[in-house]
Amino acid sequence: MNETQSKIDMNRDRISQVYLGQISDPETQEIARRRINWVARKVEGKRVLDIGCSEGILPILLARQGINAIGVDINFSAIEYANELRQSEPISVQNSLSFVHGDIHSLELPEDDNLFDTIVASEVLEHFAQPERTIPHILPLLKKDGLLIITTPFGFHPDPDHKTTFLLSNFLPLISSHFRPEELSVSDGYIRFSGRRDENPSTHWNKLFSHSQKITWIEEATLQSQKLLHDRLSTTKEQRRQITQSLDELKRQNLALINTLRSAEDVTALSINMRESLDSIKSELNEITDKTFSLAEKREVLLTEIRGNIGKSFQDSLDVLEGSLQSIHNDLPRLVSSKPITDLVEKLDQLGNRIRDEFLTGFGDATRQSAQFAHELRAAQTEIAALRKAEASARDSVDEVLAQRDQLSAELNAKVSELQAKTADLHLLQQAAQEAALERAELTRQLNDAENAAHSAENRAADAEWTLAETLAKLEDAERTAEDAAAARHEALARAVEAERLAAEAERSITEANRLAAEAERSAADAVDNARHSERLREDEKRSFQIKYHGLQVRLKNLETSHATSLAAIRQKHNEQLAKLRKNYGQLNTRYVKLSQAYEDIISSESFAIGRLGTSIVRNPLRLAAPSTMAELWRLLRRTPQLNSIRPSRAVQNTTTDDFYDTKMPIDDQRVELGSNLDHFATNVRALGSPAVVFMFSGTTYVQNVRANRPIRLTHQLLQRDIPVIFNYHRWRATEPWPAYDNGLLLQSPVDLTQEAFSQICDQSYGNTQKIFVISYPHPSIPKVMNRFLMNGWAVLYDCRDDWEEFSKVGQAKWYNPAVEKYIAYNADAVTCVSITLCEKMKKYTNPKKVHLLPNGSDPTFREPDYQNRPSTNPRVFGYFGHLTPSWFDWDALHEIARERPNYCFDLIGHSAPADLVHPENVRVLGPMDHTQINHVARNWTAALIPFKIGPLADAVDPIKIYEYLALDLPVVSFRMPQIHAYPATFIAHSVGEFCRALDKTVDMSVDWRSVSRFLSESTWEKRSEALLKLAAQSRSRESLSSFHMKNSENK
């Protein structure tokens, strides 16, 4: 993509995305929709051209209405986007729609009979600096009396890609000479025009050019401008109101944050007070502890005094008191942290004072004091119990205070974290508030400017209205004067232009004469120089030729001498090789006799039947014959594992018909195994010296006798010709078994492994043999490797056996891509088709000379030797065998035929029949059968059926079953199928009624079976394979010849 195209792509509009609401604001989207919908409503006819279609929304809307629409745009990326939208539409819409990348000024125009009913140029003219050059390019594309629709911005629209600003004054002259108006208006800031092509449109424009109409346009345009400005002012005011609300909300959030900060400060102060209270409590507890120790000392002193002054009777009381005091002393540590300790200390002090006073009064009062002391001691014990209870309560209170302290500490930490977060948010909010304030100031300024502009515009509009009234009267007078002045001015201008033209012509004539004179002088001088130079060259060439001629004579003599010497040496070497070959021939002949005897011994041995070769012989009894040549014996021995000198591949013999690799083999091991097999296969091909090797890229099952379709039938024939084949087949999962390679002529590979081995297959050395690549279906992987095969000398044939495009439409071949098939057909050396319908289709994709008809074929072994057709008469039986899928098998038609002919019976053999169908009583679905079973059932049939759905899919078919029907002596009744219309003993029906009548004819008809036999003998798979090989040889020889001529041309 060049620089200019890149700039165009960068500046392209995105009108489809605006219309669909994917980008831009709602107001712009609504304006765009109104404009595009107006254009769509105006369109007439069945063929429409949209110039400057951009992303293609208008052509898509028209195609949905059944209109054939073509969109053209100079912007490549816009056309790509339009094609992406097209792909998402239904097929019917896609068929009515196309997009073209190009410039309308240089685009190839259609023929006259394909002119357009309507041409649309929506937002196009403003992009041209000279829009008057565009209209002449549009006219030849539009039918006579065809409709032209134009929309373009009115007045100033700031866009860097707009080259022209349109007002009515410069827009109307652009179109008034070629189109008569149907609608002209200014809406949403855009000029809207629709008019018809007319050779003399001036009479239709007189009314539009009247003064009143012009004034109406000016007033409408001014009114729309005022409305647009008013709407923008309203939008600005709404934005201002929203910003004001946002600022108020920010203020409220700021105030809430300040209150939160204050609450956090209060919590901090409370925390400080709590810490001070805790410190005070600790101090009080320390004081209580000191008083407790002091009390203990006083107690010791008091006990000493009491023990010295009182008798033993008082000692018991003292012991009791001591026990109580000791209990109090033991409980003191637990009371350290309790609040009621002060009361306890005071009471203990009082008790101690009373005891000390009582003992100081004298020993006489000892008894009384003892009794009183006992009483007080009991009271003290009661108080101690109360204190213990108070101590427990105090402990609970202390625990509660500590829990409250921990909770407050946690809340404090949370508040601090929240405060930090809100502080950060506060900074962000303050920044946002500052930015919002700046934006508010800017919007306020813009609003003021807009309001001033609005007032100014209103004032100017009012002034314009007053001025308009004043100038209206003057306009009529001035117009008459202007007409006269214009006529005179036009005449003067014409004279001036003519004078300027004559002067310019004279000046150009003088300049041209001077130039011609100078050129004549230069030519004369050059002619003299050239003549002299030519003379010198002729002399040089003459001398050079003489030198070369002498050298060639010398070289010729040398070559004659060398040739005579080489010829004598070659004759001597040839005689030596001939003697050596004669000697080797005698040795080989002796070895042949020994190997023949060994072969007979192996065949007659009992153990041979259980070997791998034994299974091959059972499948193909013809190979039991003794070989007649050394080559045949060698090939047979190469297929015998017991005698094969090459290392056998790793395989598991787990079936009775073929050997398969272990299903549990990892995928990496499968890749390694395939690579090893390809190496062995290439070695065998080189040793065998076969005239060709074939890579059959088939999408069918592996090679087998059941369900043997075209690729398998061709492969069987190639193998019978001793041509090695690499057979690609389809499998659904990597865990499915795949046939093991027995070092013979056939190597089979599943498609998932084949795609990884393309390069090894292509580049492998197969010796001096022709390499043929047969593409049996257009797999998406083929285009990636096709040129590689061509460059490596492979003859590439595309064998088109079905209409894959139609298969994909009925839910089959979901991998199909039409571009892949076109690529393969175009680049293949030759294309073979099974039907004339496919030939016509392929000729559209490639050179018709490369396309060849190669129908399907007959297999002489399909009919059993003891088969004899003996139709049953009560009832008459008609049969079908093959695929029963409802994608192409017409079950509805068959059921209707069965109901129309209740005295006939219909046998259906095959797979994929719908399980939920209810069949008439005379329809029997027998399921899949092998060839032997089919021979047994079909011997009772009167005729065979091909009830395929009529349509493009069946039109491309050449069914293999028709050859098998004819081989079983069965006439054939089929719905429309062009390829088989000329086949013998075949009836073609186009309706159910015709089908039933054709069945009736087969009951008593007389068939020329000799013509059927000739037809089958000329259509065998052997002859089809022979034709395929011949086409491959011819295509490669033609290419080699063309390459030879090309190289010779380059050398010359």
Phi, psi and omega in degrees: 000128184281177185294320180298315180296324179297318179295320178299316180297325181291326186266004185292147175280172181230059189293327178296317180293325176294314182300320182279359177078021182273333179223171176073173183274162183301324181296313178297321178299317182293320178297316180297319180296318180299319182292314182291321178294326177297317179297316181298323179291329183283337186299139177232159175085183184255345180237122185230137175245124177253107181274128184071049187288348181057236184273007166085019184292322181294311177302326178295317178298321180289320180296329177296337178269007179086013180267136175283110186242137176238127178253135180236134176207147181280347184270116184292317182292329177294319178294321177299316180297320179297319179293327175296318177296322180298320182297335181276354181274162175298161183301320181298322178289318180300323181292337180264010192222138174208152180233140184233132176268120180172174180258131182298336181283338182236007183286142177293130185272150177286169177292164185298330183277003178242033181290164186264144176285323181222138173238132181246132173232083185262119183052052182241313190298330183291346180274356181253137175288333179233075184296339180294344178279345184278322183302316178299333177282337180278322186305313182296342181273347189257136177297158173297133185068016176286165187257132174247129179241126181231136165230141180205149181300139178263119178079205188283120173231109185291104178213126184295341183265357179279125181261339184225135175259125185257130162243173179297331183295324179256353178276317185296318178298337182291330188241345188290342182278344187233346187226141173266135189284143169246323176209133177219121182206167174238117185219135179057029179081014181232140171282130177244125181223137169223132182204162183254146178297131185211137180284335181223075186272001190298323183296333182280343183267348184300319180295320181291333181273006178292158183297318182298322179293319178299316179299319179299316178300315182297315180297317180296317179296318178296318180298317178295323177297317178297318178298316180298318178294321178297317178298320179293322177296319179297318178298318179297317179298319179297318176298320178298318180297318179295322178294320178299317177298320179297320178295319177298319179297320177298321179297315179299318178295323178295316178297317178298323179292320177298316179299321178298319178297319178296316177301320178297322178295320178297318179299319179298317178297318178299320179298319179296317179298319179297319177298319178297319179297319179297320177297319179297318179298318179299321179296316179297319179297323177297318179296318178299320179298316178299316181296325180296314177299320179297317178299321179297319178298315179299321180299318180298316180297315181297319180297323179296315180296318183295319182295331181278336189252340185247165184271187184292333181296329180273348183294324179298319179296321179295322178298317177300316179297319179296319177299319180294317180295321178298320176298319178296317179299321179293329182276347183300316180303328180283341181268001185301320186266007183266154181285321185286015183295326181300317178297318180298315181298317180298315180296320178296322177298316180298316180298316179297321180294318181295317180297318181296319180295319182295319181285340178280339181292340176133159182287339183294323180273013187299318182295312179298316179295327178297316179296316179297321179297321178298319179297314180294327178297318176297319177298320179297319178299319177299316179295323178298318177299318178296321179295321177298319176297317177296326179296318177298317178296320179297320178300316177299319179296319180297317178300318180296319179297317179296319178298317177298321179298316179297318179297316179295324179296316178297316178297324179297314178299318178297318179296322179296315178298315179297322179297318178297316179297316181291331175296316177297316177298324180297320178296317179296318179295322177296318177297316179297322179296319177297314179297318179297322178297318178297315179297321179297318178296317180295317178295323177298318179296315179296321179297317179297317179298319180295318179296319178297318179297320179298314179299318180296318179295321178296320179295316180296323178296318178297316178298321180297321179297317178293317180294324181297319179296322181289319185280346181298316180294320181291333185296320181296316178294317183293332183294317179298316178295321182295325179297315178296316180295324180294321178297316179294321181294319178299320179295317180294319179296321179298317179296317180297317179298317179298318179296316178298321180296318179295318179296317179296321178297318179297316180296320178294324180296317179296314180299317180296320179297317179297319181295318180295322178296315180297319179295324178296318178297315180296321180296319180297314179297317179296323180297319178297313180298317180297321179297315178296316180297319179297321179297317179296319180297319179298320178294317179298315181298322180296314178296317180298318180298318179299317179297313181296322181296318178296317179297320179294323177298317179296316182295325180295318177298317179298318180296321179297318179296313181297321181296317179298318179296313181297321182296320178295319180294319181295318179298319180295316180295321179296318179296321179295315180295322180296318178296320180295317179298320177299320178296314180297325181298319178297318178297315181296323180296318177298317180295325180297318180298316180295316182293325177298318178296320179295323179297314179297321179297319181294317181298321184279348183284149180287326183292339183296331184292338183263359178280177181294323180294329179300319179295325178294321182292323178297321180288329184224086185298340183297335184282359178284343182295145180293143181292145181260346181227164177298322182296316179296318179297317181298317181295321180295318180292327178295333180271359181261111183301328182295332185247004185282128180279344180274145182300126180288151178287156178286117183214162178240122180274097186234011176225170180266349184248321181214158175268140181233151173288156181299131181293342180269005180295126179300155184296325178296320178294325177297319179297316179297317180299317179296318178299317178295319179297321180296322177297313179297319180300314180297322177298316179297319181297315180297319181289325183290325181070035180292150180293342182204158170229138187239133171255102183267103181269093185248149176257020182264193175285177176292166186295125181202172181272332178275143181054046183278104180265190189303307181301322180291318180297316179297322179296318177303315181294320178297320179294323178294336175274008182061036176258118180296146184225130166263116188250113174272133178225170184261138169224151186278325184226153181289346180273354179289143179292151176229146188301133180284154179268127183255023179065025179260210184275346185245123173239119182253142184219130176289153191296329181292328176277326181300318183299330178277345183252011182306313185295321179293319178297317184290314188273353183298145178271119180249013180082195182274074182220155178284134181253126185236127178250108181259115180264110186270346175202150189279073180291143183300341182278346187294314183302334182289335186240354188298314180296329179295318177295319180297317181293335180268014172086013178279140169277117185257120179242133173260110181266094185276104186254351178208162173273091186295331179297318178289326175301318181295333181284342179255020175091001177259169175048054182293345179282350191295137174227118184301328180295326179294314181295320179297320179297314182296314181297322183291323187264349181291154176292326179206155179235124176251138183231146183277346184217160179293329178296316179293326178299315180297323179292316182292331179294339175283342184264338187209184178298122183302335180291340180276350186266130184228141176277121178222085185295177174289178187224179180253149178248110182299338182274356181295321180279126178293148182301327183265012183288139174210125182283118178228086186298137174284150184250344182220089002268173170288135183243131175241141189229165177214139168225142183144198182287136183248021181294139178291356178297326177225342176281123186272087182293322180298316180295320180297316179297320179294320177298317180297322179288327178289332180236073182293341179276357175259154176244143185236117178262131180238120181245130178152185183242173177070024174287139179299134184281341187262008180279142174254117187264151171299161185296333183267017175247123181241121176263110189265353180082183181290149177216156174274180187295322180296316179294322178297317177302320183291318183284319188289345181297341181263000183278148173275319180206169180245157187241150166225081183270063179276152177297133179290128181165183183300328181295313180287332180297335183266001191266144163236089190292134177296330184296335182292326176293322180287323174302310182295325178295335178267016178062038181246122170298158187238134173241125186220152167288173187309129180202093193308325186295328187260007184299327183264005181288148181289153177055036184234131178248134181249131179239146178247003179203171179295321179298313177298322179298315180296319180292326177294322176300319180298322182295326184290344184294316185242014185283158176248121185255136175278088185288344175291321176293325177296318181296319177297318179300316182291321181292332177275354185239027182288158176295333177298316179289327177296316179294324178296318178295323179296315179295323180294317178298319180297317180295318179295318182296319181290322181293321178297318181293320178297320180295317179295322178295322179297313179298321180296317180294321177297320179297319179295319180296320179295000000 
